[in-house]
């Protein structure tokens, strides 16, 4: 990939609808995108839907076999499932009642013989329990795309595949998806903007971001004082024990302040190009980001938390709320301001601040360069 650019991408990459359309085909239709977790479709007949670029897909549990397919009726194109979750023994299109089995085969078309019809399948693979789909039959597999991530994640959180959805928060941002993921993948702004995160979740001086292929790996030690949801009287889900709260699998004992501790004691995040991230907060707390491009200047954030049961304890609820209010929401105004700025006639991309080692911390932006190179390689001069 080229690294000859001294500055960032020109503003048109964030504002041009032609580029956005090309990205739907050349990025999102050819990449692995997270759509949920296996626990959401653990029971036969359960179905979830998700948007992947400009497409809607569904994942169904067909008698214990997970299957993914395009969420589109083969008759006149209506979405087969219009809710985000459902419990079905067969899929009936709401428009004209054509009915399909959970493997996508047409069962009947209101008594008409229309021949063999099947909803096109979509590739589906899992990473430590998280569901990823790829619309391309030619793309490399998920393990080759994100090498080592599953092993690393399971070493830190052995029960990741058994976690369940405990909280989901969403927000539509008036910003291009690349503005949003670039902001997520640099911590150059963290000391200035995210005071709660850099005092309560990570020790900012230890923050490191390493980029390679389709994965950007974030890692940091926990702060000098253990976060409020960790310690000798908390479990591996950030819940207090001994006072009526649940104890989860694999208790995490307190470790000397700032030393990084053992499995699950520090902070780790795994971003998978183009728009998915799995994070581990200190104490084996798993949370995820999914960014869904809605338009050239609109992106939906889906923020999810995965604990041992669906019901949050008081401590878990406080963590989810603190994170949203004191870190996630702090970025909303930032990315929207950037979106306005890159559209300005007065904007010329400035130089990216890069550490020559290739590994960046809170004083560099190597990861932004990597994201932009991934984009240019995907577009391959198409626009």
TORKOL-4160 file (C-alpha; in steps of 0.2 Angstrom, whole numbers, padded with zeros to 4 digits, m for minus):
383
<pt num="1" X="0000" Y="0000" Z="0000"/>
<pt num="2" X="0006" Y="0017" Z="m0004"/>
<pt num="3" X="0012" Y="0028" Z="0010"/>
<pt num="4" X="0018" Y="0043" Z="m0001"/>
<pt num="5" X="0004" Y="0055" Z="0005"/>
<pt num="6" X="0010" Y="0067" Z="0018"/>
<pt num="7" X="m0008" Y="0072" Z="0023"/>
<pt num="8" X="m0024" Y="0063" Z="0025"/>
<pt num="9" X="m0038" Y="0060" Z="0012"/>
<pt num="10" X="m0045" Y="0074" Z="0002"/>
<pt num="11" X="m0062" Y="0080" Z="0009"/>
<pt num="12" X="m0071" Y="0073" Z="m0006"/>
<pt num="13" X="m0068" Y="0055" Z="0001"/>
<pt num="14" X="m0080" Y="0059" Z="0015"/>
<pt num="15" X="m0093" Y="0069" Z="0005"/>
<pt num="16" X="m0094" Y="0062" Z="m0013"/>
<pt num="17" X="m0110" Y="0051" Z="m0015"/>
<pt num="18" X="m0101" Y="0042" Z="m0030"/>
<pt num="19" X="m0087" Y="0037" Z="m0018"/>
<pt num="20" X="m0099" Y="0031" Z="m0005"/>
<pt num="21" X="m0108" Y="0021" Z="m0018"/>
<pt num="22" X="m0092" Y="0013" Z="m0024"/>
<pt num="23" X="m0088" Y="0009" Z="m0006"/>
<pt num="24" X="m0104" Y="m0001" Z="m0004"/>
<pt num="25" X="m0098" Y="m0013" Z="m0018"/>
<pt num="26" X="m0079" Y="m0013" Z="m0016"/>
<pt num="27" X="m0078" Y="m0012" Z="0003"/>
<pt num="28" X="m0094" Y="m0018" Z="0012"/>
<pt num="29" X="m0099" Y="m0031" Z="m0001"/>
<pt num="30" X="m0082" Y="m0039" Z="0000"/>
<pt num="31" X="m0077" Y="m0038" Z="0018"/>
<pt num="32" X="m0082" Y="m0047" Z="0034"/>
<pt num="33" X="m0094" Y="m0037" Z="0044"/>
<pt num="34" X="m0100" Y="m0041" Z="0062"/>
<pt num="35" X="m0119" Y="m0044" Z="0063"/>
<pt num="36" X="m0122" Y="m0051" Z="0081"/>
<pt num="37" X="m0117" Y="m0065" Z="0092"/>
<pt num="38" X="m0122" Y="m0084" Z="0092"/>
<pt num="39" X="m0131" Y="m0082" Z="0108"/>
<pt num="40" X="m0144" Y="m0072" Z="0099"/>
<pt num="41" X="m0149" Y="m0086" Z="0088"/>
<pt num="42" X="m0145" Y="m0100" Z="0100"/>
<pt num="43" X="m0163" Y="m0108" Z="0099"/>
<pt num="44" X="m0170" Y="m0116" Z="0083"/>
<pt num="45" X="m0181" Y="m0104" Z="0074"/>
<pt num="46" X="m0173" Y="m0088" Z="0080"/>
<pt num="47" X="m0169" Y="m0075" Z="0067"/>
<pt num="48" X="m0159" Y="m0059" Z="0068"/>
<pt num="49" X="m0157" Y="m0046" Z="0054"/>
<pt num="50" X="m0143" Y="m0033" Z="0051"/>
<pt num="51" X="m0138" Y="m0021" Z="0038"/>
<pt num="52" X="m0122" Y="m0024" Z="0029"/>
<pt num="53" X="m0117" Y="m0009" Z="0019"/>
<pt num="54" X="m0132" Y="m0006" Z="0008"/>
<pt num="55" X="m0139" Y="m0023" Z="0010"/>
<pt num="56" X="m0150" Y="m0032" Z="0023"/>
<pt num="57" X="m0146" Y="m0049" Z="0028"/>
<pt num="58" X="m0154" Y="m0062" Z="0040"/>
<pt num="59" X="m0146" Y="m0075" Z="0051"/>
<pt num="60" X="m0158" Y="m0090" Z="0056"/>
<pt num="61" X="m0156" Y="m0105" Z="0067"/>
<pt num="62" X="m0162" Y="m0119" Z="0056"/>
<pt num="63" X="m0164" Y="m0134" Z="0067"/>
<pt num="64" X="m0147" Y="m0130" Z="0075"/>
<pt num="65" X="m0138" Y="m0125" Z="0059"/>
<pt num="66" X="m0135" Y="m0106" Z="0058"/>
<pt num="67" X="m0138" Y="m0100" Z="0040"/>
<pt num="68" X="m0136" Y="m0082" Z="0033"/>
<pt num="69" X="m0145" Y="m0076" Z="0018"/>
<pt num="70" X="m0150" Y="m0060" Z="0009"/>
<pt num="71" X="m0166" Y="m0053" Z="0017"/>
<pt num="72" X="m0175" Y="m0051" Z="0001"/>
<pt num="73" X="m0190" Y="m0060" Z="m0006"/>
<pt num="74" X="m0187" Y="m0068" Z="m0023"/>
<pt num="75" X="m0204" Y="m0063" Z="m0029"/>
<pt num="76" X="m0205" Y="m0044" Z="m0029"/>
<pt num="77" X="m0191" Y="m0039" Z="m0018"/>
<pt num="78" X="m0199" Y="m0035" Z="m0001"/>
<pt num="79" X="m0189" Y="m0038" Z="0015"/>
<pt num="80" X="m0193" Y="m0056" Z="0021"/>
<pt num="81" X="m0191" Y="m0051" Z="0040"/>
<pt num="82" X="m0194" Y="m0033" Z="0044"/>
<pt num="83" X="m0189" Y="m0034" Z="0063"/>
<pt num="84" X="m0172" Y="m0035" Z="0070"/>
<pt num="85" X="m0176" Y="m0051" Z="0079"/>
<pt num="86" X="m0190" Y="m0064" Z="0077"/>
<pt num="87" X="m0195" Y="m0082" Z="0082"/>
<pt num="88" X="m0201" Y="m0092" Z="0066"/>
<pt num="89" X="m0204" Y="m0109" Z="0060"/>
<pt num="90" X="m0204" Y="m0103" Z="0042"/>
<pt num="91" X="m0202" Y="m0086" Z="0034"/>
<pt num="92" X="m0217" Y="m0078" Z="0026"/>
<pt num="93" X="m0215" Y="m0062" Z="0016"/>
<pt num="94" X="m0226" Y="m0049" Z="0022"/>
<pt num="95" X="m0230" Y="m0043" Z="0005"/>
<pt num="96" X="m0238" Y="m0057" Z="m0005"/>
<pt num="97" X="m0236" Y="m0072" Z="0008"/>
<pt num="98" X="m0223" Y="m0082" Z="m0002"/>
<pt num="99" X="m0216" Y="m0094" Z="0011"/>
<pt num="100" X="m0198" Y="m0100" Z="0013"/>
<pt num="101" X="m0190" Y="m0113" Z="0025"/>
<pt num="102" X="m0176" Y="m0107" Z="0037"/>
<pt num="103" X="m0163" Y="m0113" Z="0024"/>
<pt num="104" X="m0170" Y="m0101" Z="0011"/>
<pt num="105" X="m0180" Y="m0113" Z="0000"/>
<pt num="106" X="m0197" Y="m0108" Z="m0006"/>
<pt num="107" X="m0210" Y="m0119" Z="0001"/>
<pt num="108" X="m0225" Y="m0112" Z="m0008"/>
<pt num="109" X="m0231" Y="m0097" Z="m0018"/>
<pt num="110" X="m0249" Y="m0095" Z="m0014"/>
<pt num="111" X="m0252" Y="m0112" Z="m0023"/>
<pt num="112" X="m0243" Y="m0107" Z="m0039"/>
<pt num="113" X="m0230" Y="m0118" Z="m0046"/>
<pt num="114" X="m0215" Y="m0106" Z="m0049"/>
<pt num="115" X="m0201" Y="m0119" Z="m0049"/>
<pt num="116" X="m0187" Y="m0121" Z="m0038"/>
<pt num="117" X="m0183" Y="m0104" Z="m0029"/>
<pt num="118" X="m0170" Y="m0101" Z="m0015"/>
<pt num="119" X="m0165" Y="m0085" Z="m0007"/>
<pt num="120" X="m0146" Y="m0082" Z="m0010"/>
<pt num="121" X="m0135" Y="m0088" Z="0004"/>
<pt num="122" X="m0122" Y="m0077" Z="0012"/>
<pt num="123" X="m0106" Y="m0083" Z="0020"/>
<pt num="124" X="m0106" Y="m0084" Z="0039"/>
<pt num="125" X="m0092" Y="m0087" Z="0051"/>
<pt num="126" X="m0089" Y="m0085" Z="0069"/>
<pt num="127" X="m0076" Y="m0077" Z="0079"/>
<pt num="128" X="m0076" Y="m0081" Z="0098"/>
<pt num="129" X="m0095" Y="m0082" Z="0097"/>
<pt num="130" X="m0097" Y="m0066" Z="0086"/>
<pt num="131" X="m0106" Y="m0068" Z="0070"/>
<pt num="132" X="m0098" Y="m0061" Z="0054"/>
<pt num="133" X="m0105" Y="m0061" Z="0036"/>
<pt num="134" X="m0097" Y="m0058" Z="0020"/>
<pt num="135" X="m0107" Y="m0055" Z="0004"/>
<pt num="136" X="m0092" Y="m0061" Z="m0007"/>
<pt num="137" X="m0089" Y="m0079" Z="m0012"/>
<pt num="138" X="m0071" Y="m0074" Z="m0017"/>
<pt num="139" X="m0065" Y="m0065" Z="m0001"/>
<pt num="140" X="m0053" Y="m0074" Z="0010"/>
<pt num="141" X="m0060" Y="m0082" Z="0026"/>
<pt num="142" X="m0062" Y="m0074" Z="0042"/>
<pt num="143" X="m0048" Y="m0083" Z="0051"/>
<pt num="144" X="m0036" Y="m0077" Z="0037"/>
<pt num="145" X="m0043" Y="m0059" Z="0037"/>
<pt num="146" X="m0041" Y="m0058" Z="0056"/>
<pt num="147" X="m0027" Y="m0070" Z="0060"/>
<pt num="148" X="m0025" Y="m0074" Z="0079"/>
<pt num="149" X="m0039" Y="m0063" Z="0085"/>
<pt num="150" X="m0050" Y="m0077" Z="0091"/>
<pt num="151" X="m0036" Y="m0085" Z="0100"/>
<pt num="152" X="m0031" Y="m0069" Z="0108"/>
<pt num="153" X="m0049" Y="m0064" Z="0113"/>
<pt num="154" X="m0052" Y="m0082" Z="0120"/>
<pt num="155" X="m0036" Y="m0081" Z="0130"/>
<pt num="156" X="m0042" Y="m0065" Z="0138"/>
<pt num="157" X="m0061" Y="m0070" Z="0140"/>
<pt num="158" X="m0062" Y="m0089" Z="0139"/>
<pt num="159" X="m0081" Y="m0088" Z="0140"/>
<pt num="160" X="m0084" Y="m0075" Z="0126"/>
<pt num="161" X="m0094" Y="m0087" Z="0115"/>
<pt num="162" X="m0106" Y="m0090" Z="0130"/>
<pt num="163" X="m0109" Y="m0072" Z="0134"/>
<pt num="164" X="m0127" Y="m0064" Z="0130"/>
<pt num="165" X="m0133" Y="m0047" Z="0124"/>
<pt num="166" X="m0136" Y="m0037" Z="0140"/>
<pt num="167" X="m0137" Y="m0019" Z="0133"/>
<pt num="168" X="m0139" Y="m0011" Z="0116"/>
<pt num="169" X="m0138" Y="0008" Z="0113"/>
<pt num="170" X="m0139" Y="0016" Z="0096"/>
<pt num="171" X="m0136" Y="0033" Z="0089"/>
<pt num="172" X="m0137" Y="0040" Z="0071"/>
<pt num="173" X="m0122" Y="0052" Z="0068"/>
<pt num="174" X="m0122" Y="0065" Z="0054"/>
<pt num="175" X="m0105" Y="0060" Z="0048"/>
<pt num="176" X="m0097" Y="0049" Z="0035"/>
<pt num="177" X="m0093" Y="0031" Z="0041"/>
<pt num="178" X="m0074" Y="0034" Z="0038"/>
<pt num="179" X="m0074" Y="0049" Z="0049"/>
<pt num="180" X="m0081" Y="0039" Z="0063"/>
<pt num="181" X="m0070" Y="0024" Z="0062"/>
<pt num="182" X="m0054" Y="0035" Z="0060"/>
<pt num="183" X="m0059" Y="0043" Z="0076"/>
<pt num="184" X="m0062" Y="0027" Z="0085"/>
<pt num="185" X="m0045" Y="0020" Z="0079"/>
<pt num="186" X="m0034" Y="0034" Z="0085"/>
<pt num="187" X="m0031" Y="0039" Z="0103"/>
<pt num="188" X="m0022" Y="0055" Z="0098"/>
<pt num="189" X="m0038" Y="0064" Z="0104"/>
<pt num="190" X="m0041" Y="0054" Z="0120"/>
<pt num="191" X="m0031" Y="0064" Z="0133"/>
<pt num="192" X="m0040" Y="0080" Z="0127"/>
<pt num="193" X="m0057" Y="0073" Z="0125"/>
<pt num="194" X="m0060" Y="0057" Z="0135"/>
<pt num="195" X="m0056" Y="0061" Z="0153"/>
<pt num="196" X="m0066" Y="0047" Z="0160"/>
<pt num="197" X="m0059" Y="0034" Z="0148"/>
<pt num="198" X="m0041" Y="0040" Z="0151"/>
<pt num="199" X="m0043" Y="0040" Z="0170"/>
<pt num="200" X="m0055" Y="0026" Z="0173"/>
<pt num="201" X="m0052" Y="0013" Z="0159"/>
<pt num="202" X="m0034" Y="0014" Z="0153"/>
<pt num="203" X="m0018" Y="0021" Z="0158"/>
<pt num="204" X="m0015" Y="0033" Z="0143"/>
<pt num="205" X="0004" Y="0032" Z="0143"/>
<pt num="206" X="0003" Y="0013" Z="0140"/>
<pt num="207" X="m0010" Y="0015" Z="0125"/>
<pt num="208" X="m0003" Y="0007" Z="0110"/>
<pt num="209" X="m0011" Y="0004" Z="0093"/>
<pt num="210" X="m0004" Y="m0009" Z="0080"/>
<pt num="211" X="m0011" Y="m0010" Z="0063"/>
<pt num="212" X="m0009" Y="m0025" Z="0051"/>
<pt num="213" X="m0019" Y="m0031" Z="0037"/>
<pt num="214" X="m0038" Y="m0029" Z="0041"/>
<pt num="215" X="m0035" Y="m0029" Z="0060"/>
<pt num="216" X="m0031" Y="m0014" Z="0071"/>
<pt num="217" X="m0026" Y="m0020" Z="0088"/>
<pt num="218" X="m0028" Y="m0008" Z="0103"/>
<pt num="219" X="m0020" Y="m0012" Z="0120"/>
<pt num="220" X="m0017" Y="m0003" Z="0136"/>
<pt num="221" X="m0014" Y="m0006" Z="0155"/>
<pt num="222" X="m0028" Y="m0002" Z="0167"/>
<pt num="223" X="m0026" Y="0014" Z="0177"/>
<pt num="224" X="m0016" Y="0015" Z="0193"/>
<pt num="225" X="m0032" Y="0014" Z="0203"/>
<pt num="226" X="m0042" Y="m0002" Z="0198"/>
<pt num="227" X="m0058" Y="0003" Z="0188"/>
<pt num="228" X="m0073" Y="0004" Z="0199"/>
<pt num="229" X="m0080" Y="m0012" Z="0192"/>
<pt num="230" X="m0065" Y="m0023" Z="0195"/>
<pt num="231" X="m0056" Y="m0029" Z="0211"/>
<pt num="232" X="m0055" Y="m0044" Z="0222"/>
<pt num="233" X="m0074" Y="m0043" Z="0226"/>
<pt num="234" X="m0080" Y="m0043" Z="0207"/>
<pt num="235" X="m0082" Y="m0056" Z="0195"/>
<pt num="236" X="m0077" Y="m0058" Z="0177"/>
<pt num="237" X="m0092" Y="m0048" Z="0171"/>
<pt num="238" X="m0089" Y="m0032" Z="0181"/>
<pt num="239" X="m0102" Y="m0037" Z="0194"/>
<pt num="240" X="m0099" Y="m0036" Z="0213"/>
<pt num="241" X="m0100" Y="m0052" Z="0223"/>
<pt num="242" X="m0105" Y="m0055" Z="0241"/>
<pt num="243" X="m0118" Y="m0041" Z="0241"/>
<pt num="244" X="m0132" Y="m0050" Z="0231"/>
<pt num="245" X="m0125" Y="m0047" Z="0214"/>
<pt num="246" X="m0121" Y="m0061" Z="0202"/>
<pt num="247" X="m0104" Y="m0070" Z="0201"/>
<pt num="248" X="m0100" Y="m0075" Z="0183"/>
<pt num="249" X="m0087" Y="m0087" Z="0176"/>
<pt num="250" X="m0069" Y="m0085" Z="0180"/>
<pt num="251" X="m0067" Y="m0072" Z="0195"/>
<pt num="252" X="m0053" Y="m0059" Z="0192"/>
<pt num="253" X="m0042" Y="m0055" Z="0207"/>
<pt num="254" X="m0035" Y="m0038" Z="0209"/>
<pt num="255" X="m0017" Y="m0036" Z="0203"/>
<pt num="256" X="m0004" Y="m0023" Z="0207"/>
<pt num="257" X="m0009" Y="m0006" Z="0200"/>
<pt num="258" X="m0004" Y="m0002" Z="0183"/>
<pt num="259" X="0005" Y="m0018" Z="0179"/>
<pt num="260" X="m0007" Y="m0025" Z="0166"/>
<pt num="261" X="m0011" Y="m0040" Z="0177"/>
<pt num="262" X="m0017" Y="m0056" Z="0170"/>
<pt num="263" X="m0030" Y="m0062" Z="0158"/>
<pt num="264" X="m0044" Y="m0049" Z="0156"/>
<pt num="265" X="m0035" Y="m0036" Z="0168"/>
<pt num="266" X="m0030" Y="m0023" Z="0155"/>
<pt num="267" X="m0039" Y="m0016" Z="0140"/>
<pt num="268" X="m0039" Y="m0023" Z="0122"/>
<pt num="269" X="m0049" Y="m0019" Z="0107"/>
<pt num="270" X="m0049" Y="m0028" Z="0090"/>
<pt num="271" X="m0055" Y="m0018" Z="0075"/>
<pt num="272" X="m0059" Y="m0028" Z="0060"/>
<pt num="273" X="m0060" Y="m0018" Z="0043"/>
<pt num="274" X="m0071" Y="m0010" Z="0039"/>
<pt num="275" X="m0083" Y="m0007" Z="0053"/>
<pt num="276" X="m0083" Y="m0019" Z="0067"/>
<pt num="277" X="m0074" Y="m0019" Z="0084"/>
<pt num="278" X="m0074" Y="m0030" Z="0099"/>
<pt num="279" X="m0067" Y="m0023" Z="0115"/>
<pt num="280" X="m0062" Y="m0030" Z="0132"/>
<pt num="281" X="m0062" Y="m0018" Z="0147"/>
<pt num="282" X="m0053" Y="m0023" Z="0162"/>
<pt num="283" X="m0061" Y="m0037" Z="0172"/>
<pt num="284" X="m0066" Y="m0047" Z="0156"/>
<pt num="285" X="m0080" Y="m0035" Z="0151"/>
<pt num="286" X="m0084" Y="m0037" Z="0133"/>
<pt num="287" X="m0092" Y="m0024" Z="0123"/>
<pt num="288" X="m0094" Y="m0021" Z="0104"/>
<pt num="289" X="m0095" Y="m0007" Z="0091"/>
<pt num="290" X="m0104" Y="m0009" Z="0074"/>
<pt num="291" X="m0105" Y="0006" Z="0062"/>
<pt num="292" X="m0118" Y="0005" Z="0049"/>
<pt num="293" X="m0116" Y="0017" Z="0034"/>
<pt num="294" X="m0133" Y="0025" Z="0030"/>
<pt num="295" X="m0128" Y="0038" Z="0018"/>
<pt num="296" X="m0112" Y="0048" Z="0013"/>
<pt num="297" X="m0115" Y="0059" Z="0028"/>
<pt num="298" X="m0125" Y="0047" Z="0040"/>
<pt num="299" X="m0119" Y="0033" Z="0051"/>
<pt num="300" X="m0128" Y="0022" Z="0063"/>
<pt num="301" X="m0118" Y="0017" Z="0079"/>
<pt num="302" X="m0124" Y="0001" Z="0087"/>
<pt num="303" X="m0115" Y="m0001" Z="0104"/>
<pt num="304" X="m0118" Y="m0018" Z="0113"/>
<pt num="305" X="m0112" Y="m0026" Z="0130"/>
<pt num="306" X="m0111" Y="m0045" Z="0133"/>
<pt num="307" X="m0112" Y="m0051" Z="0150"/>
<pt num="308" X="m0116" Y="m0068" Z="0158"/>
<pt num="309" X="m0135" Y="m0065" Z="0158"/>
<pt num="310" X="m0147" Y="m0053" Z="0149"/>
<pt num="311" X="m0151" Y="m0043" Z="0165"/>
<pt num="312" X="m0139" Y="m0030" Z="0170"/>
<pt num="313" X="m0133" Y="m0029" Z="0188"/>
<pt num="314" X="m0132" Y="m0011" Z="0196"/>
<pt num="315" X="m0114" Y="m0011" Z="0194"/>
<pt num="316" X="m0115" Y="m0016" Z="0175"/>
<pt num="317" X="m0129" Y="m0004" Z="0172"/>
<pt num="318" X="m0118" Y="0010" Z="0179"/>
<pt num="319" X="m0103" Y="0005" Z="0168"/>
<pt num="320" X="m0114" Y="0005" Z="0153"/>
<pt num="321" X="m0121" Y="0022" Z="0157"/>
<pt num="322" X="m0104" Y="0030" Z="0162"/>
<pt num="323" X="m0096" Y="0023" Z="0146"/>
<pt num="324" X="m0110" Y="0030" Z="0135"/>
<pt num="325" X="m0111" Y="0047" Z="0143"/>
<pt num="326" X="m0093" Y="0050" Z="0146"/>
<pt num="327" X="m0084" Y="0042" Z="0131"/>
<pt num="328" X="m0096" Y="0037" Z="0117"/>
<pt num="329" X="m0107" Y="0052" Z="0117"/>
<pt num="330" X="m0091" Y="0064" Z="0118"/>
<pt num="331" X="m0087" Y="0059" Z="0100"/>
<pt num="332" X="m0104" Y="0063" Z="0093"/>
<pt num="333" X="m0101" Y="0082" Z="0092"/>
<pt num="334" X="m0083" Y="0079" Z="0086"/>
<pt num="335" X="m0087" Y="0068" Z="0071"/>
<pt num="336" X="m0101" Y="0079" Z="0066"/>
<pt num="337" X="m0089" Y="0094" Z="0067"/>
<pt num="338" X="m0076" Y="0085" Z="0056"/>
<pt num="339" X="m0089" Y="0081" Z="0043"/>
<pt num="340" X="m0094" Y="0099" Z="0042"/>
<pt num="341" X="m0075" Y="0103" Z="0041"/>
<pt num="342" X="m0070" Y="0091" Z="0027"/>
<pt num="343" X="m0084" Y="0098" Z="0017"/>
<pt num="344" X="m0077" Y="0116" Z="0019"/>
<pt num="345" X="m0070" Y="0125" Z="0004"/>
<pt num="346" X="m0056" Y="0130" Z="0016"/>
<pt num="347" X="m0051" Y="0112" Z="0021"/>
<pt num="348" X="m0034" Y="0105" Z="0015"/>
<pt num="349" X="m0029" Y="0089" Z="0023"/>
<pt num="350" X="m0015" Y="0092" Z="0035"/>
<pt num="351" X="0000" Y="0080" Z="0039"/>
<pt num="352" X="m0004" Y="0065" Z="0049"/>
<pt num="353" X="0007" Y="0063" Z="0065"/>
<pt num="354" X="0015" Y="0046" Z="0063"/>
<pt num="355" X="0027" Y="0037" Z="0074"/>
<pt num="356" X="0041" Y="0029" Z="0064"/>
<pt num="357" X="0040" Y="0013" Z="0073"/>
<pt num="358" X="0023" Y="0010" Z="0066"/>
<pt num="359" X="0015" Y="0008" Z="0083"/>
<pt num="360" X="0005" Y="0023" Z="0088"/>
<pt num="361" X="0000" Y="0029" Z="0105"/>
<pt num="362" X="m0009" Y="0045" Z="0111"/>
<pt num="363" X="0003" Y="0056" Z="0102"/>
<pt num="364" X="0002" Y="0048" Z="0084"/>
<pt num="365" X="m0010" Y="0043" Z="0070"/>
<pt num="366" X="m0002" Y="0029" Z="0061"/>
<pt num="367" X="m0018" Y="0019" Z="0062"/>
<pt num="368" X="m0028" Y="0033" Z="0052"/>
<pt num="369" X="m0015" Y="0031" Z="0038"/>
<pt num="370" X="m0018" Y="0012" Z="0038"/>
<pt num="371" X="m0037" Y="0014" Z="0037"/>
<pt num="372" X="m0035" Y="0027" Z="0023"/>
<pt num="373" X="m0023" Y="0015" Z="0014"/>
<pt num="374" X="m0035" Y="0001" Z="0016"/>
<pt num="375" X="m0049" Y="0011" Z="0008"/>
<pt num="376" X="m0038" Y="0017" Z="m0007"/>
<pt num="377" X="m0033" Y="m0001" Z="m0010"/>
<pt num="378" X="m0051" Y="m0007" Z="m0010"/>
<pt num="379" X="m0057" Y="0007" Z="m0022"/>
<pt num="380" X="m0042" Y="0003" Z="m0033"/>
<pt num="381" X="m0044" Y="0019" Z="m0043"/>
<pt num="382" X="m0063" Y="0016" Z="m0046"/>
<pt num="383" X="m0067" Y="0034" Z="m0042"/>
